[in-house]
């Protein structure tokens, strides 16, 4: 693993943005996985700002998100589709056929999960996955206890995670949420992973995931086994591992 600890949150956001842009420039038909949440909003804005100032060819770039909420309209402001569309796919003018996302509503999510993976495979598989680190160590929406051999599926929501999602995205009362997520096996087949975290509230989990044992109790710990993985942190998130 390569571990990069940035001096500030701003440096973290700029560095993460350039990791995405570098993949686009290095491989003009790259397949890039993103993540949503508070960690990624600013880095996506920087990608969009750089593209606006210095346009480059993205006509063959494919974007997708590692997961998606289920049982909500796709147009809902808190859907991963809408967030990625507004934050980066739209500003970069990514063609609609190159923005691959599972539907948020379906009577057969098992089929949708298989189709999602099939569409990525048809493009040669994922080149890069920006992977957020959950407070309980989840990656995608693969919660603690998820088998490492899991394939793309609809995961139950951790109660604390669900409460935060409902609070941050104003999910209507009575809506039963799920999360269609790439499985851990699928994530690990990505050619390059960048596990990202910022803020002091992530420091303890960063230490456990990166320096602790590889265990399904902390799904993110599996990235220790990936042959091409970078851990990208701000100073606060990396406080407990700096210098070790």
Secondary structure, 3 states (H helix, E strand, C coil): CEEEECCCHHHHHHHHHHHHHHHHHHCCCCEEEECCCCCCHHHHHHHHHHHHHCCCCCCCCEEEECEEEECCCCCCCCCHHHHHHHHHHHHHCCCHHHEECCCCCCCCHHHHHHHHHHHHHHCCCCCEEEEECCCCCCECCECCCCCCCCCCEEECCCHHHHHHHHHHHCCCCCCCCEEEECCHHHHHCCCEEEEEECCHHHHHHHHHHHHCCCECCEHHHHHHHCCCEEEEECCCCCCCCCCC
